[in-house]
Amino acid sequence: MRISALHSPMAGNMIVSGLQFPSSHGISRNKVLGGRLPAPFAAGEKCSQSRGHARQQHVATCCQASEAEQVVNRRGLLSAGVSLAAAAQLQFDSPADALVVSKEWEKVDLPVDPGVVLLDIAFTGNDANHGFLLGTRQTLLETKDGGKSWNPRKVAAAQDEGFNYRFNSVSFNGEEGWIVGRPAILLHTTDGGTNWERVPLSAKLPGNPILVHALPGKSGQAELTTDQGAIYATDNAAYSWSAAVQETVDATLNRTVSSGISGASYYEGTFSTIQRSPAGDYVAVSSRGNFYLTWAPGQTTWQPHNRPAARRVQSMGWTPASELWLSVRGGDLFINDKSGPASEAFSQAKLGSRGFGILDVGFRNDQEGYACGGSGSLFRTDNGGKSWKRDRSTDQVAGNLYAIKFTEKGIGFILGNDGILLRYIG
């Protein structure tokens, strides 16, 4: 992740990836959220910029704000974001009846091409039945009946550049929602997705937006994370953003290669997976699965950790108690004995995966949870993850299951390749 900019003690210039810029210049929000992080950022530091005249003009300048505080101004980063009404929904006949596969799960028929990869699902905070499902090929589906049926949506802001966006993540707090995707795109709504505002991002964004989280509490709060580890937070509906990390992941690893982090020298600059805990902690798996990294609020850098098993890490996430779970290639699953990101006290769970990799774990409550993986593999726990039983009801599902999502209302979904969507009915 090339997100740091170091002040040259000799020339007083800001050096960004080998290039020098006069430190008296300002860094626009377009450049900081769209460029490499000015650096080293102290926790909570910000960068500022005035609004550009052109609608999506990206003018990169670097500055130092007074009192060591730099602000990334949305009026520069947004470059006058335009509120856009979502295009009218395409009209489709009602979907076919869902196929019940067990007493707990049904397979939902979706109006998508078989090659679409579904990536995330979220529901508005004010209506538990109103949600959005997104994925590759600019897929955006909307439901108003709790996920029983879905209709395609198009957002004009994502149509006018000729890109075929991969929508990676969606999150809501009440009626306010956010979507991020690749190539770099950020969408914002304050009315439950009826209208979407495009937040233009520069091509120099450090990595691609991979995760967005609408924060609880007052409106306008969100966190945005890229696949290179940049973390930004806003508390004013994206008019300004603060950077949470002080140095690049590369720089962190350069300091810790000699500290016994196995595989750090093979780091390729991106994460394969990243997850946020209910407490606001993050865990990310390196692209090769050699090691993993964690970040907690208040820390200025990512913290690397050795994997607890010889096999490479497949995926990681959090239990409802903010304990880490970790799966390795070959299907073994480990649960941390303590909450929080710092603990490395993993214990292997009792799960016979038959060699299929466990791709995700999701919990309906503190005790009931599910683990999914290759070839329709599904497992259930009723004791918080200590032991698991195979659920054979999905053995006939022709595809890999790779994401499990449960809402606070107990509505649950499993996402799979080729447009597979399983809905919890138990």
C-alpha positions in Angstrom: 0.0 0.0 0.0 1.7 3.1 -1.2 -0.2 5.6 1.0 2.5 7.4 2.9 4.1 10.8 2.1 7.3 11.7 4.0 8.5 15.2 4.5 12.1 15.5 3.3 14.2 16.9 6.2 16.7 18.3 3.7 14.5 20.1 1.2 11.2 20.7 3.1 9.3 19.0 0.4 6.7 16.3 0.6 7.8 13.0 -1.1 5.1 10.8 -2.5 6.3 7.5 -3.9 9.6 9.0 -5.0 8.1 12.3 -6.3 8.6 15.6 -4.5 6.0 18.2 -4.2 6.4 21.6 -2.4 5.0 21.2 1.1 3.2 24.5 0.7 0.8 23.0 -1.7 -2.6 21.5 -0.6 -3.7 17.9 -0.9 -7.2 17.7 -2.3 -9.7 15.2 -1.1 -9.6 13.9 -4.6 -5.9 13.2 -4.1 -5.8 12.0 -0.6 -8.8 9.7 -0.9 -7.7 9.4 -4.4 -4.0 9.5 -4.0 -1.5 8.3 -1.5 -1.9 9.2 2.1 0.0 12.3 3.1 2.4 11.0 5.6 3.2 10.1 8.0 -0.3 10.9 9.3 -0.7 11.1 13.0 -3.9 9.5 14.2 -6.8 11.9 13.4 -4.8 14.1 11.1 -6.6 15.5 8.1 -5.9 17.2 4.8 -7.8 20.0 3.3 -8.8 21.3 -0.1 -11.3 23.8 -1.5 -14.0 22.9 -3.9 -12.9 22.5 -7.6 -14.7 24.3 -10.3 -15.1 21.3 -12.5 -17.6 18.6 -11.4 -15.0 15.8 -11.3 -11.8 17.9 -11.5 -9.0 16.2 -9.6 -6.3 18.7 -8.7 -3.6 17.2 -6.4 -1.8 19.6 -4.2 -0.1 19.2 -0.8 -0.4 21.4 2.2 0.1 21.5 5.9 -2.8 22.8 7.9 -2.2 24.9 11.0 -1.8 23.2 14.4 -0.6 20.0 12.6 -4.1 19.2 11.5 -4.8 18.5 7.8 -8.3 18.2 6.5 -9.5 16.4 3.4 -12.3 18.6 2.3 -15.1 16.9 0.5 -15.7 20.0 -1.6 -12.3 19.1 -3.2 -12.6 15.4 -3.0 -16.2 15.4 -4.2 -15.5 18.2 -6.6 -19.1 19.2 -6.3 -20.8 15.8 -5.9 -24.1 15.8 -7.7 -27.2 14.4 -6.2 -28.6 11.9 -8.6 -31.9 10.2 -8.6 -31.6 6.5 -9.2 -32.8 5.4 -12.6 -36.2 3.8 -12.6 -36.2 0.2 -11.8 -36.4 -2.2 -14.7 -39.7 -4.0 -14.7 -39.6 -7.8 -14.3 -42.2 -10.4 -13.7 -42.3 -11.7 -10.2 -39.5 -14.1 -9.5 -40.2 -17.8 -9.4 -41.0 -19.3 -6.0 -37.9 -19.9 -3.8 -36.6 -23.4 -3.7 -36.7 -24.7 -0.1 -33.5 -26.7 0.5 -34.0 -27.4 4.3 -36.0 -26.3 7.2 -33.6 -23.4 7.7 -32.6 -22.3 4.1 -34.3 -21.6 0.8 -32.6 -20.8 -2.5 -33.9 -17.4 -3.9 -34.3 -17.0 -7.6 -32.5 -13.8 -8.8 -32.8 -11.8 -12.0 -29.0 -11.9 -12.7 -26.7 -13.6 -15.2 -25.2 -16.9 -14.0 -21.7 -15.4 -14.1 -22.4 -12.6 -11.6 -20.5 -12.8 -8.3 -22.5 -11.5 -5.4 -20.4 -9.6 -2.9 -22.4 -8.0 -0.2 -25.9 -7.4 1.2 -27.3 -4.9 3.7 -30.7 -3.7 4.9 -31.8 -0.2 5.9 -32.0 0.5 9.6 -35.6 1.8 9.5 -37.1 -1.1 7.5 -35.9 -4.6 8.2 -37.5 -5.8 4.9 -35.8 -3.1 2.7 -32.3 -4.0 1.5 -29.8 -4.1 -1.3 -27.7 -6.9 -2.8 -24.7 -6.1 -5.0 -21.8 -7.7 -6.9 -19.8 -7.8 -10.1 -21.0 -6.5 -13.5 -22.5 -3.4 -11.8 -25.1 -5.6 -10.1 -27.4 -3.8 -7.7 -30.7 -5.5 -6.6 -33.3 -4.2 -4.2 -35.8 -6.0 -2.0 -38.7 -4.7 0.0 -40.0 -8.0 1.4 -37.0 -9.2 3.4 -35.2 -10.8 0.6 -37.9 -13.1 -0.8 -37.8 -11.3 -4.1 -35.4 -8.9 -5.8 -35.6 -6.3 -8.6 -32.6 -4.7 -10.5 -31.7 -1.1 -9.9 -29.5 1.2 -11.9 -27.8 4.3 -10.6 -27.2 6.9 -13.3 -23.9 8.0 -11.6 -22.4 4.6 -12.3 -23.5 4.5 -15.9 -22.0 7.6 -17.5 -18.3 6.7 -17.7 -18.5 3.4 -19.6 -17.0 1.4 -16.7 -18.4 -2.0 -15.6 -18.2 -1.5 -11.8 -17.7 -4.2 -9.3 -19.7 -3.1 -6.2 -17.8 -4.5 -3.2 -19.6 -3.3 -0.1 -22.8 -1.7 1.1 -23.8 -0.4 4.6 -26.7 1.4 6.1 -27.4 3.4 9.3 -31.0 4.2 9.3 -31.9 5.5 5.8 -28.3 6.7 5.2 -26.3 4.3 3.1 -22.9 3.9 1.3 -21.7 1.8 -1.6 -18.0 1.4 -2.6 -16.6 -0.5 -5.6 -14.0 -1.0 -8.2 -12.8 0.9 -10.2 -12.9 3.4 -7.4 -16.4 4.6 -6.8 -18.3 5.8 -3.7 -22.1 6.3 -3.6 -24.1 7.9 -0.8 -27.8 8.0 0.0 -29.8 9.7 2.7 -33.2 8.3 1.8 -32.9 4.6 1.8 -31.5 4.3 -1.7 -34.2 6.2 -3.6 -31.6 8.8 -4.6 -27.8 8.3 -4.7 -25.1 10.9 -4.7 -21.8 10.2 -6.5 -18.7 11.0 -4.5 -15.9 11.3 -7.2 -12.6 9.7 -6.3 -9.3 10.2 -8.0 -7.6 7.4 -9.9 -4.8 7.8 -7.4 -6.7 6.4 -4.5 -4.3 4.1 -2.6 -5.9 0.8 -3.6 -9.5 0.1 -4.4 -12.3 0.7 -1.9 -13.2 -2.7 -0.6 -15.2 -2.1 2.6 -17.5 0.7 3.8 -19.3 0.9 7.2 -22.0 3.3 8.1 -21.3 4.2 11.8 -24.1 4.3 14.3 -25.2 7.4 16.1 -25.6 10.7 14.3 -26.0 10.8 10.6 -23.1 11.4 8.3 -20.6 9.0 9.9 -18.8 6.3 8.0 -15.5 4.5 7.6 -14.0 3.6 4.2 -11.2 1.0 3.8 -9.1 0.1 0.7 -7.5 -3.2 -0.2 -4.1 -1.6 0.5 -5.1 -0.8 4.1 -6.0 2.9 3.9 -8.7 3.7 6.5 -10.6 7.0 6.3 -13.4 8.2 8.6 -16.0 11.0 8.1 -18.5 12.5 10.5 -20.1 15.0 8.2 -21.5 13.0 5.3 -18.1 12.9 3.4 -17.5 16.6 3.4 -14.2 15.8 5.2 -12.3 12.7 5.9 -9.5 11.8 8.4 -6.9 9.2 7.9 -6.5 6.6 10.6 -3.1 5.1 9.7 0.2 6.8 9.9 2.3 4.7 7.5 2.0 2.3 4.6 1.6 -1.4 5.3 4.8 -1.8 3.3 6.7 0.5 5.6 5.3 -1.3 8.7 6.4 -4.7 7.3 9.9 -3.3 6.4 10.3 -2.6 10.1 9.0 -5.9 11.3 10.5 -8.4 8.8 13.3 -8.9 11.3 10.7 -9.4 14.1 9.8 -12.9 13.0 6.7 -12.3 10.9 6.8 -15.2 8.5 6.1 -14.4 4.9 6.2 -10.6 5.3 8.9 -10.3 2.7 6.5 -11.8 0.1 3.8 -9.2 0.7 2.3 -8.1 -2.6 0.7 -4.9 -1.4 -2.9 -5.9 -1.1 -5.3 -7.7 1.2 -7.3 -10.8 0.2 -10.0 -10.2 2.8 -10.7 -7.6 5.4 -13.4 -7.5 8.1 -14.5 -5.0 10.7 -15.7 -6.1 14.2 -18.7 -4.7 16.0 -16.2 -2.8 18.3 -14.5 -1.1 15.3 -11.4 -3.3 15.1 -10.2 -4.6 11.7 -8.5 -7.8 10.6 -7.0 -8.4 7.2 -5.4 -11.4 5.5 -2.3 -10.8 3.2 -2.9 -11.6 -0.4 -0.9 -14.8 -0.2 -2.2 -15.9 3.2 1.2 -15.9 4.8 0.2 -13.8 7.7 -2.6 -11.5 8.9 -2.8 -7.9 10.2 -5.0 -6.2 12.8 -5.9 -2.6 13.5 -7.7 -1.1 16.5 -9.0 2.5 16.9 -6.2 4.7 18.3 -3.4 2.7 16.6 -1.5 4.5 13.9 -0.3 1.4 12.0 -1.4 -2.1 11.1 -0.1 -4.8 13.4 1.2 -7.9 11.7 0.8 -11.4 13.2 2.0 -14.9 12.4 -0.6 -17.4 11.4 -1.4 -20.0 14.0 -1.0 -23.0 11.7 1.4 -24.2 9.0 -1.2 -23.9 6.3 -1.9 -20.5 4.8 -4.8 -18.4 6.0 -7.9 -18.6 3.9 -10.2 -16.1 5.6 -10.8 -14.3 8.9 -13.5 -12.5 10.7 -15.2 -11.9 14.1 -17.6 -13.6 16.4 -20.4 -11.6 18.1 -18.1 -11.3 21.1 -15.4 -9.7 19.0 -13.3 -12.8 19.1 -11.3 -13.6 15.9 -12.0 -16.7 13.9 -9.5 -17.9 11.3 -9.7 -20.6 8.6 -6.8 -22.1 6.7 -6.5 -23.8 3.4 -7.6 -27.4 3.7 -10.6 -26.6 5.9 -9.4 -26.2 9.5 -11.1 -23.6 11.6 -9.6 -21.8 14.6 -11.4 -19.6 17.2 -9.6 -17.1 19.4 -10.0 -17.7 23.1 -10.0 -13.9 23.9 -11.8 -10.9 22.4 -10.0 -8.1 20.6 -7.4 -8.0 17.9 -4.2 -8.4 20.0 -4.7 -12.0 21.2 -3.1 -14.8 19.3 -4.6 -17.5 21.5 -6.3 -19.6 18.8 -7.8 -23.0 19.4 -8.8 -25.4 16.7 -12.5 -25.9 16.4 -14.1 -29.4 15.9 -15.2 -29.2 12.3 -14.8 -32.0 9.7 -14.6 -30.0 6.5 -13.8 -33.0 4.2 -10.9 -30.9 2.8 -13.1 -28.1 1.5 -11.9 -24.6 2.5 -14.0 -22.6 4.9 -14.6 -19.3 3.2 -16.7 -17.5 5.7 -18.3 -17.8 9.2 -21.4 -15.9 10.3 -23.4 -15.9 13.6 -27.1 -15.4 14.0 -26.6 -14.9 17.7 -24.0 -15.5 20.4 -24.4 -19.3 20.1 -25.9 -20.2 16.7 -23.6 -19.8 13.7 -22.8 -21.2 10.3 -19.6 -21.8 8.3 -19.7 -22.2 4.5 -17.2 -23.2 1.9 -16.5 -25.0 -1.4 -19.0 -27.3 -3.2 -21.9 -26.2 -1.2 -20.3 -27.0 2.2 -22.3 -25.7 5.2 -21.7 -26.3 8.9 -23.6 -25.2 12.0 -22.6 -24.5 15.6 -24.9 -24.1 18.6 -22.1 -23.4 21.2 -20.5 -20.3 19.9 -18.1 -22.1 17.5 -16.5 -24.6 19.7 -17.9 -27.5 17.7 -19.7 -27.8 14.4 -22.0 -30.2 12.6 -22.3 -30.6 8.9 -25.5 -29.4 7.3 -26.1 -31.7 4.3 -29.1 -29.6 3.1 -26.9 -27.6 0.8 -24.9 -30.5 -0.7 -26.9 -30.3 -3.9 -26.2 -26.6 -4.3 -24.0 -26.4 -7.3 -21.5 -23.8 -6.3 -19.1 -22.5 -3.7 -20.6 -20.6 -0.8 -18.3 -17.8 0.3 -20.2 -15.2 2.4 -22.7 -15.3 5.3 -24.6 -12.2 6.5 -27.0 -11.9 9.4 -28.8 -8.7 10.3 -29.5 -7.5 13.8 -33.1 -8.6 13.2 -32.0 -12.2 12.5 -32.5 -12.2 8.8 -29.7 -14.2 7.2 -28.3 -14.9 3.8 -25.5 -17.0 2.2 -23.9 -15.8 -1.0 -22.4 -18.1 -3.6 -20.9 -18.0 -7.1 -23.1 -17.9 -10.2 -25.7 -15.8 -8.5 -26.5 -18.2 -5.6 -28.5 -16.7 -2.8 -29.7 -18.7 0.2 -32.2 -17.1 2.6 -32.5 -18.1 6.2 -36.1 -19.3 7.1 -35.5 -21.3 10.3 
